[in-house]
Amino acid sequence: MTSSTTVTLIGQAIVLIAELCGPILIATLVVGLIISLFQAVTSIQEFTLTFLPKLLVVALILAISGHWMITELTDYTTQLFALIPKLLS
């Protein structure tokens, strides 16, 4: 296995991680920002107020795109296992 192959595989893994985590992180960031603005406007300083909406958004995103996420991860893993004989020779 050459260093360029290793860099390519690691690069693909990082891109896959970003693709899988991106929608969840962006959605929770937006919900957290909206709730923070709401708390600033209403002067409510309850720390647990942000937890439930973020949890619901993450559950909704996983319900909508969970199948796609698992398919992408499975495809990448299958690709890695298929490359093992080529990498060892």
N, CA, C and O atoms as CSV, one atom per row, in Angstrom:
chain,resi,resn,atom,element,x,y,z
A,1,MET,N,N,0.853,-1.171,0.000
A,1,MET,CA,C,0.000,0.000,0.000
A,1,MET,C,C,0.899,1.234,0.000
A,1,MET,O,O,1.799,1.365,0.829
A,2,THR,N,N,0.644,2.107,-0.918
A,2,THR,CA,C,1.446,3.313,-1.044
A,2,THR,C,C,0.838,4.445,-0.211
A,2,THR,O,O,-0.304,4.373,0.242
A,3,SER,N,N,1.625,5.464,-0.034
A,3,SER,CA,C,1.141,6.603,0.748
A,3,SER,C,C,0.029,7.349,0.016
A,3,SER,O,O,-0.861,7.906,0.660
A,4,SER,N,N,0.061,7.370,-1.304
A,4,SER,CA,C,-1.007,8.053,-2.049
A,4,SER,C,C,-2.334,7.315,-1.893
A,4,SER,O,O,-3.391,7.943,-1.827
A,5,THR,N,N,-2.280,5.992,-1.835
A,5,THR,CA,C,-3.502,5.214,-1.607
A,5,THR,C,C,-4.063,5.495,-0.222
A,5,THR,O,O,-5.273,5.647,-0.048
A,6,THR,N,N,-3.184,5.563,0.748
A,6,THR,CA,C,-3.614,5.854,2.114
A,6,THR,C,C,-4.239,7.236,2.209
A,6,THR,O,O,-5.275,7.409,2.852
A,7,VAL,N,N,-3.626,8.204,1.583
A,7,VAL,CA,C,-4.160,9.564,1.603
A,7,VAL,C,C,-5.513,9.612,0.901
A,7,VAL,O,O,-6.418,10.311,1.357
A,8,THR,N,N,-5.661,8.890,-0.183
A,8,THR,CA,C,-6.938,8.851,-0.903
A,8,THR,C,C,-8.034,8.232,-0.036
A,8,THR,O,O,-9.142,8.763,0.041
A,9,LEU,N,N,-7.725,7.118,0.612
A,9,LEU,CA,C,-8.721,6.464,1.465
A,9,LEU,C,C,-9.103,7.337,2.648
A,9,LEU,O,O,-10.279,7.423,3.002
A,10,ILE,N,N,-8.130,7.977,3.256
A,10,ILE,CA,C,-8.433,8.863,4.377
A,10,ILE,C,C,-9.230,10.070,3.905
A,10,ILE,O,O,-10.142,10.517,4.601
A,11,GLY,N,N,-8.904,10.596,2.748
A,11,GLY,CA,C,-9.667,11.718,2.190
A,11,GLY,C,C,-11.113,11.349,1.915
A,11,GLY,O,O,-12.026,12.127,2.192
A,12,GLN,N,N,-11.319,10.147,1.364
A,12,GLN,CA,C,-12.689,9.686,1.118
A,12,GLN,C,C,-13.450,9.507,2.430
A,12,GLN,O,O,-14.639,9.815,2.510
A,13,ALA,N,N,-12.767,9.013,3.447
A,13,ALA,CA,C,-13.414,8.821,4.743
A,13,ALA,C,C,-13.803,10.157,5.362
A,13,ALA,O,O,-14.889,10.278,5.930
A,14,ILE,N,N,-12.947,11.147,5.264
A,14,ILE,CA,C,-13.253,12.467,5.823
A,14,ILE,C,C,-14.418,13.112,5.088
A,14,ILE,O,O,-15.278,13.732,5.713
A,15,VAL,N,N,-14.456,12.971,3.764
A,15,VAL,CA,C,-15.573,13.517,2.989
A,15,VAL,C,C,-16.875,12.812,3.365
A,15,VAL,O,O,-17.915,13.455,3.499
A,16,LEU,N,N,-16.817,11.499,3.535
A,16,LEU,CA,C,-18.007,10.747,3.923
A,16,LEU,C,C,-18.502,11.177,5.302
A,16,LEU,O,O,-19.704,11.335,5.514
A,17,ILE,N,N,-17.580,11.363,6.228
A,17,ILE,CA,C,-17.965,11.816,7.566
A,17,ILE,C,C,-18.631,13.183,7.497
A,17,ILE,O,O,-19.639,13.418,8.163
A,18,ALA,N,N,-18.076,14.075,6.703
A,18,ALA,CA,C,-18.671,15.409,6.560
A,18,ALA,C,C,-20.060,15.333,5.934
A,18,ALA,O,O,-20.969,16.055,6.343
A,19,GLU,N,N,-20.223,14.460,4.941
A,19,GLU,CA,C,-21.535,14.311,4.299
A,19,GLU,C,C,-22.568,13.744,5.263
A,19,GLU,O,O,-23.732,14.143,5.234
A,20,LEU,N,N,-22.150,12.820,6.113
A,20,LEU,CA,C,-23.097,12.185,7.021
A,20,LEU,C,C,-23.425,13.062,8.222
A,20,LEU,O,O,-24.569,13.084,8.675
A,21,CYS,N,N,-22.447,13.778,8.740
A,21,CYS,CA,C,-22.671,14.608,9.923
A,21,CYS,C,C,-23.172,16.004,9.589
A,21,CYS,O,O,-23.785,16.663,10.429
A,22,GLY,N,N,-22.919,16.451,8.384
A,22,GLY,CA,C,-23.273,17.813,7.998
A,22,GLY,C,C,-24.724,18.190,8.204
A,22,GLY,O,O,-24.999,19.201,8.851
A,23,PRO,N,N,-25.668,17.416,7.678
A,23,PRO,CA,C,-27.075,17.814,7.848
A,23,PRO,C,C,-27.508,17.896,9.312
A,23,PRO,O,O,-28.261,18.794,9.688
A,24,ILE,N,N,-27.044,16.979,10.121
A,24,ILE,CA,C,-27.416,16.991,11.539
A,24,ILE,C,C,-26.801,18.193,12.238
A,24,ILE,O,O,-27.479,18.885,12.998
A,25,LEU,N,N,-25.523,18.446,11.988
A,25,LEU,CA,C,-24.851,19.561,12.651
A,25,LEU,C,C,-25.420,20.904,12.229
A,25,LEU,O,O,-25.596,21.792,13.063
A,26,ILE,N,N,-25.706,21.062,10.950
A,26,ILE,CA,C,-26.258,22.330,10.462
A,26,ILE,C,C,-27.652,22.562,11.027
A,26,ILE,O,O,-27.981,23.678,11.429
A,27,ALA,N,N,-28.472,21.519,11.062
A,27,ALA,CA,C,-29.828,21.674,11.589
A,27,ALA,C,C,-29.821,22.010,13.076
A,27,ALA,O,O,-30.577,22.876,13.516
A,28,THR,N,N,-28.978,21.338,13.853
A,28,THR,CA,C,-28.926,21.655,15.281
A,28,THR,C,C,-28.334,23.041,15.522
A,28,THR,O,O,-28.708,23.718,16.480
A,29,LEU,N,N,-27.419,23.461,14.665
A,29,LEU,CA,C,-26.875,24.818,14.774
A,29,LEU,C,C,-27.962,25.850,14.531
A,29,LEU,O,O,-28.063,26.829,15.270
A,30,VAL,N,N,-28.771,25.645,13.507
A,30,VAL,CA,C,-29.844,26.591,13.191
A,30,VAL,C,C,-30.889,26.612,14.306
A,30,VAL,O,O,-31.331,27.685,14.719
A,31,VAL,N,N,-31.284,25.445,14.793
A,31,VAL,CA,C,-32.279,25.388,15.876
A,31,VAL,C,C,-31.723,26.039,17.132
A,31,VAL,O,O,-32.435,26.783,17.806
A,32,GLY,N,N,-30.471,25.775,17.454
A,32,GLY,CA,C,-29.862,26.391,18.627
A,32,GLY,C,C,-29.789,27.900,18.518
A,32,GLY,O,O,-30.005,28.614,19.497
A,33,LEU,N,N,-29.482,28.388,17.314
A,33,LEU,CA,C,-29.431,29.832,17.097
A,33,LEU,C,C,-30.806,30.466,17.257
A,33,LEU,O,O,-30.942,31.516,17.884
A,34,ILE,N,N,-31.814,29.833,16.695
A,34,ILE,CA,C,-33.181,30.366,16.805
A,34,ILE,C,C,-33.632,30.386,18.260
A,34,ILE,O,O,-34.224,31.365,18.713
A,35,ILE,N,N,-33.358,29.319,18.989
A,35,ILE,CA,C,-33.762,29.264,20.394
A,35,ILE,C,C,-32.962,30.258,21.232
A,35,ILE,O,O,-33.497,30.845,22.172
A,36,SER,N,N,-31.699,30.450,20.903
A,36,SER,CA,C,-30.894,31.439,21.620
A,36,SER,C,C,-31.431,32.848,21.397
A,36,SER,O,O,-31.486,33.655,22.325
A,37,LEU,N,N,-31.823,33.133,20.168
A,37,LEU,CA,C,-32.433,34.438,19.896
A,37,LEU,C,C,-33.743,34.605,20.661
A,37,LEU,O,O,-34.027,35.675,21.201
A,38,PHE,N,N,-34.535,33.534,20.700
A,38,PHE,CA,C,-35.793,33.567,21.452
A,38,PHE,C,C,-35.527,33.804,22.935
A,38,PHE,O,O,-36.238,34.576,23.579
A,39,GLN,N,N,-34.507,33.144,23.477
A,39,GLN,CA,C,-34.172,33.325,24.888
A,39,GLN,C,C,-33.662,34.738,25.159
A,39,GLN,O,O,-33.949,35.311,26.210
A,40,ALA,N,N,-32.918,35.294,24.229
A,40,ALA,CA,C,-32.413,36.649,24.421
A,40,ALA,C,C,-33.537,37.677,24.373
A,40,ALA,O,O,-33.531,38.652,25.124
A,41,VAL,N,N,-34.498,37.452,23.488
A,41,VAL,CA,C,-35.609,38.398,23.354
A,41,VAL,C,C,-36.536,38.319,24.561
A,41,VAL,O,O,-36.998,39.348,25.055
A,42,THR,N,N,-36.811,37.113,25.037
A,42,THR,CA,C,-37.762,36.944,26.138
A,42,THR,C,C,-37.106,36.909,27.506
A,42,THR,O,O,-37.806,36.826,28.515
A,43,SER,N,N,-35.792,36.971,27.569
A,43,SER,CA,C,-35.032,36.935,28.828
A,43,SER,C,C,-35.250,35.653,29.614
A,43,SER,O,O,-35.140,35.648,30.840
A,44,ILE,N,N,-35.557,34.574,28.923
A,44,ILE,CA,C,-35.667,33.265,29.563
A,44,ILE,C,C,-34.276,32.648,29.554
A,44,ILE,O,O,-33.680,32.471,28.491
A,45,GLN,N,N,-33.765,32.324,30.713
A,45,GLN,CA,C,-32.419,31.769,30.811
A,45,GLN,C,C,-32.466,30.309,31.265
A,45,GLN,O,O,-31.769,29.927,32.205
A,46,GLU,N,N,-33.257,29.523,30.623
A,46,GLU,CA,C,-33.385,28.100,30.944
A,46,GLU,C,C,-32.485,27.311,30.004
A,46,GLU,O,O,-32.654,27.374,28.787
A,47,PHE,N,N,-31.534,26.571,30.555
A,47,PHE,CA,C,-30.577,25.843,29.738
A,47,PHE,C,C,-31.186,24.591,29.106
A,47,PHE,O,O,-30.725,24.138,28.058
A,48,THR,N,N,-32.204,24.039,29.727
A,48,THR,CA,C,-32.809,22.821,29.189
A,48,THR,C,C,-33.783,23.100,28.056
A,48,THR,O,O,-34.271,22.164,27.422
A,49,LEU,N,N,-34.072,24.353,27.791
A,49,LEU,CA,C,-35.022,24.711,26.737
A,49,LEU,C,C,-34.512,24.328,25.352
A,49,LEU,O,O,-35.314,24.037,24.464
A,50,THR,N,N,-33.219,24.320,25.153
A,50,THR,CA,C,-32.667,24.001,23.833
A,50,THR,C,C,-32.565,22.504,23.581
A,50,THR,O,O,-32.447,22.079,22.431
A,51,PHE,N,N,-32.609,21.707,24.627
A,51,PHE,CA,C,-32.365,20.275,24.461
A,51,PHE,C,C,-33.455,19.576,23.667
A,51,PHE,O,O,-33.149,18.868,22.707
A,52,LEU,N,N,-34.701,19.751,24.032
A,52,LEU,CA,C,-35.797,19.022,23.384
A,52,LEU,C,C,-35.962,19.376,21.903
A,52,LEU,O,O,-36.099,18.464,21.087
A,53,PRO,N,N,-35.956,20.649,21.520
A,53,PRO,CA,C,-36.060,20.938,20.074
A,53,PRO,C,C,-34.906,20.366,19.262
A,53,PRO,O,O,-35.114,19.864,18.157
A,54,LYS,N,N,-33.686,20.437,19.803
A,54,LYS,CA,C,-32.547,19.859,19.089
A,54,LYS,C,C,-32.695,18.351,18.968
A,54,LYS,O,O,-32.394,17.776,17.922
A,55,LEU,N,N,-33.152,17.716,20.023
A,55,LEU,CA,C,-33.370,16.271,19.994
A,55,LEU,C,C,-34.414,15.895,18.955
A,55,LEU,O,O,-34.239,14.919,18.225
A,56,LEU,N,N,-35.490,16.653,18.881
A,56,LEU,CA,C,-36.535,16.381,17.896
A,56,LEU,C,C,-36.038,16.594,16.473
A,56,LEU,O,O,-36.389,15.828,15.576
A,57,VAL,N,N,-35.226,17.623,16.256
A,57,VAL,CA,C,-34.693,17.887,14.918
A,57,VAL,C,C,-33.746,16.772,14.496
A,57,VAL,O,O,-33.791,16.322,13.352
A,58,VAL,N,N,-32.890,16.323,15.409
A,58,VAL,CA,C,-31.971,15.228,15.086
A,58,VAL,C,C,-32.751,13.954,14.782
A,58,VAL,O,O,-32.414,13.236,13.840
A,59,ALA,N,N,-33.782,13.664,15.563
A,59,ALA,CA,C,-34.602,12.479,15.308
A,59,ALA,C,C,-35.310,12.587,13.960
A,59,ALA,O,O,-35.410,11.598,13.234
A,60,LEU,N,N,-35.799,13.767,13.623
A,60,LEU,CA,C,-36.473,13.963,12.334
A,60,LEU,C,C,-35.506,13.789,11.174
A,60,LEU,O,O,-35.844,13.151,10.177
A,61,ILE,N,N,-34.316,14.344,11.292
A,61,ILE,CA,C,-33.328,14.208,10.215
A,61,ILE,C,C,-32.903,12.754,10.061
A,61,ILE,O,O,-32.762,12.265,8.941
A,62,LEU,N,N,-32.698,12.063,11.175
A,62,LEU,CA,C,-32.330,10.648,11.086
A,62,LEU,C,C,-33.462,9.811,10.498
A,62,LEU,O,O,-33.210,8.851,9.771
A,63,ALA,N,N,-34.703,10.168,10.807
A,63,ALA,CA,C,-35.829,9.432,10.236
A,63,ALA,C,C,-35.945,9.673,8.736
A,63,ALA,O,O,-36.293,8.767,7.979
A,64,ILE,N,N,-35.654,10.889,8.315
A,64,ILE,CA,C,-35.766,11.220,6.891
A,64,ILE,C,C,-34.576,10.688,6.100
A,64,ILE,O,O,-34.757,10.074,5.049
A,65,SER,N,N,-33.362,10.919,6.594
A,65,SER,CA,C,-32.186,10.589,5.796
A,65,SER,C,C,-31.358,9.442,6.366
A,65,SER,O,O,-30.239,9.209,5.909
A,66,GLY,N,N,-31.874,8.738,7.335
A,66,GLY,CA,C,-31.125,7.643,7.933
A,66,GLY,C,C,-30.821,6.522,6.954
A,66,GLY,O,O,-29.730,5.952,6.980
A,67,HIS,N,N,-31.768,6.205,6.099
A,67,HIS,CA,C,-31.549,5.148,5.114
A,67,HIS,C,C,-30.426,5.523,4.158
A,67,HIS,O,O,-29.582,4.690,3.829
A,68,TRP,N,N,-30.415,6.763,3.717
A,68,TRP,CA,C,-29.350,7.230,2.841
A,68,TRP,C,C,-27.999,7.179,3.543
A,68,TRP,O,O,-27.001,6.773,2.946
A,69,MET,N,N,-27.963,7.590,4.807
A,69,MET,CA,C,-26.715,7.583,5.562
A,69,MET,C,C,-26.158,6.171,5.714
A,69,MET,O,O,-24.963,5.943,5.526
A,70,ILE,N,N,-27.018,5.244,6.049
A,70,ILE,CA,C,-26.568,3.860,6.214
A,70,ILE,C,C,-26.121,3.281,4.883
A,70,ILE,O,O,-25.138,2.543,4.825
A,71,THR,N,N,-26.834,3.610,3.812
A,71,THR,CA,C,-26.438,3.125,2.493
A,71,THR,C,C,-25.065,3.657,2.099
A,71,THR,O,O,-24.237,2.904,1.586
A,72,GLU,N,N,-24.814,4.935,2.329
A,72,GLU,CA,C,-23.515,5.516,2.006
A,72,GLU,C,C,-22.398,4.864,2.824
A,72,GLU,O,O,-21.334,4.550,2.291
A,73,LEU,N,N,-22.641,4.665,4.099
A,73,LEU,CA,C,-21.630,4.054,4.959
A,73,LEU,C,C,-21.379,2.602,4.570
A,73,LEU,O,O,-20.235,2.146,4.591
A,74,THR,N,N,-22.419,1.881,4.221
A,74,THR,CA,C,-22.277,0.500,3.789
A,74,THR,C,C,-21.529,0.410,2.465
A,74,THR,O,O,-20.679,-0.463,2.291
A,75,ASP,N,N,-21.835,1.296,1.544
A,75,ASP,CA,C,-21.129,1.306,0.257
A,75,ASP,C,C,-19.639,1.576,0.442
A,75,ASP,O,O,-18.803,0.936,-0.197
A,76,TYR,N,N,-19.310,2.522,1.314
A,76,TYR,CA,C,-17.900,2.830,1.560
A,76,TYR,C,C,-17.184,1.638,2.208
A,76,TYR,O,O,-16.058,1.303,1.839
A,77,THR,N,N,-17.848,1.011,3.169
A,77,THR,CA,C,-17.247,-0.145,3.832
A,77,THR,C,C,-17.067,-1.300,2.864
A,77,THR,O,O,-16.043,-1.981,2.901
A,78,THR,N,N,-18.044,-1.531,2.000
A,78,THR,CA,C,-17.925,-2.586,0.988
A,78,THR,C,C,-16.777,-2.293,0.035
A,78,THR,O,O,-16.042,-3.199,-0.359
A,79,GLN,N,N,-16.625,-1.029,-0.333
A,79,GLN,CA,C,-15.516,-0.625,-1.196
A,79,GLN,C,C,-14.173,-0.891,-0.505
A,79,GLN,O,O,-13.229,-1.364,-1.138
A,80,LEU,N,N,-14.095,-0.587,0.775
A,80,LEU,CA,C,-12.841,-0.837,1.508
A,80,LEU,C,C,-12.515,-2.324,1.579
A,80,LEU,O,O,-11.369,-2.720,1.371
A,81,PHE,N,N,-13.512,-3.143,1.871
A,81,PHE,CA,C,-13.276,-4.578,1.938
A,81,PHE,C,C,-12.900,-5.151,0.572
A,81,PHE,O,O,-12.115,-6.096,0.488
A,82,ALA,N,N,-13.448,-4.593,-0.477
A,82,ALA,CA,C,-13.095,-5.053,-1.815
A,82,ALA,C,C,-11.659,-4.666,-2.181
A,82,ALA,O,O,-11.024,-5.342,-2.992
A,83,LEU,N,N,-11.153,-3.603,-1.600
A,83,LEU,CA,C,-9.796,-3.147,-1.888
A,83,LEU,C,C,-8.719,-3.907,-1.102
A,83,LEU,O,O,-7.537,-3.816,-1.436
A,84,ILE,N,N,-9.104,-4.637,-0.087
A,84,ILE,CA,C,-8.102,-5.313,0.758
A,84,ILE,C,C,-7.173,-6.222,-0.041
A,84,ILE,O,O,-5.959,-6.126,0.143
A,85,PRO,N,N,-7.665,-7.097,-0.917
A,85,PRO,CA,C,-6.725,-7.946,-1.662
A,85,PRO,C,C,-5.764,-7.137,-2.550
A,85,PRO,O,O,-4.600,-7.507,-2.705
A,86,LYS,N,N,-6.248,-6.053,-3.119
A,86,LYS,CA,C,-5.390,-5.229,-3.975
A,86,LYS,C,C,-4.335,-4.492,-3.141
A,86,LYS,O,O,-3.201,-4.304,-3.582
A,87,LEU,N,N,-4.722,-4.087,-1.951
A,87,LEU,CA,C,-3.800,-3.341,-1.096
A,87,LEU,C,C,-2.710,-4.230,-0.510
A,87,LEU,O,O,-1.598,-3.767,-0.258
A,88,LEU,N,N,-3.025,-5.504,-0.294
A,88,LEU,CA,C,-2.040,-6.408,0.299
A,88,LEU,C,C,-1.032,-6.939,-0.706
A,88,LEU,O,O,0.044,-7.397,-0.323
A,89,SER,N,N,-1.371,-6.881,-1.982
A,89,SER,CA,C,-0.442,-7.419,-2.990
A,89,SER,C,C,0.566,-6.404,-3.461
A,89,SER,O,O,1.406,-6.715,-4.304
